[in-house]
Amino acid sequence: MADKPDMGEIASFNEAKLKKTETQNTTLQTKETTEQEKRSEIS
């Protein structure tokens, strides 16, 4: 059946071939900060 994954590929997966990456955490702006920026753009 075409809808079943090929478990052979999963079993032979080699984590050592993956590239190392750096992740960055970002924070979202608060509603208040967004409102302040909107007001400063208008004036």
GIMO-V741114 format. One record per residue. PSI is psi in degrees with one decimal (none if undefined). OMEGA is omega in degrees with one decimal (999 if undefined). Layout:
psi;omega
PSI;OMEGA
PSI;OMEGA
This chain:
psi;omega
141.5;-176.1
-18.1;-175.8
-0.9;178.4
136.5;-179.6
154.9;177.5
100.4;-176.2
-21.6;178.4
-39.9;178.3
-37.1;179.2
-42.4;-178.7
-29.9;-177.9
10.0;-179.5
134.3;-177.4
108.0;-179.3
-27.3;-177.3
-22.2;-179.5
-8.8;179.8
146.1;177.7
144.1;177.6
133.4;178.5
153.8;175.5
134.1;177.8
152.5;178.6
133.4;175.7
132.8;176.9
153.2;177.9
147.6;178.1
151.4;177.4
151.1;174.7
163.8;178.0
-38.2;-179.4
-43.1;179.4
-42.9;179.1
-43.5;178.9
-40.6;178.8
-41.5;179.4
-40.3;177.4
-43.9;-179.8
-38.1;-178.5
-28.4;178.4
-33.0;-178.3
-40.1;-176.7
none;999
